[in-house]
Amino acid sequence: MFEQVLDPVANSLFWLAALAAAPLILLFVPLGAFRAKAHIAAVASLALSMGTASARQTPEKRAHH
C-alpha cells in the first residue's frame, strides 16, 4: 500500500518552500532578467526539478516501497 512521506526538508517549512520554488525561479529569472531563450530556461528548470526529486528519494525510502 502507498504510504506518503510527509517529512519536510531539514524539518523546516521554509526550506521545503525554497526547494519547491527553486525550479520556478530558475525558469523565470533567466527569461526575465537575462533574456535567455525559453527552451534553455525550461531544460535547466526541468533538470533541477528532476535532480531535487531524485535526491529526496533516498535508497532506504526506495527499498521501503
ChimeraX attribute file (.defattr): number of C-alpha atoms within 10 A of each C-alpha:
attribute: neighborCount
match mode: 1-to-1
recipient: residues
	/A:1	4
	/A:2	5
	/A:3	7
	/A:4	6
	/A:5	7
	/A:6	6
	/A:7	10
	/A:8	12
	/A:9	14
	/A:10	9
	/A:11	9
	/A:12	10
	/A:13	12
	/A:14	12
	/A:15	13
	/A:16	14
	/A:17	12
	/A:18	12
	/A:19	15
	/A:20	14
	/A:21	12
	/A:22	14
	/A:23	20
	/A:24	16
	/A:25	13
	/A:26	18
	/A:27	21
	/A:28	17
	/A:29	13
	/A:30	17
	/A:31	17
	/A:32	9
	/A:33	8
	/A:34	9
	/A:35	11
	/A:36	14
	/A:37	10
	/A:38	13
	/A:39	11
	/A:40	13
	/A:41	20
	/A:42	18
	/A:43	13
	/A:44	16
	/A:45	19
	/A:46	16
	/A:47	13
	/A:48	18
	/A:49	19
	/A:50	12
	/A:51	11
	/A:52	15
	/A:53	12
	/A:54	11
	/A:55	10
	/A:56	10
	/A:57	10
	/A:58	10
	/A:59	10
	/A:60	8
	/A:61	10
	/A:62	8
	/A:63	7
	/A:64	7
	/A:65	8
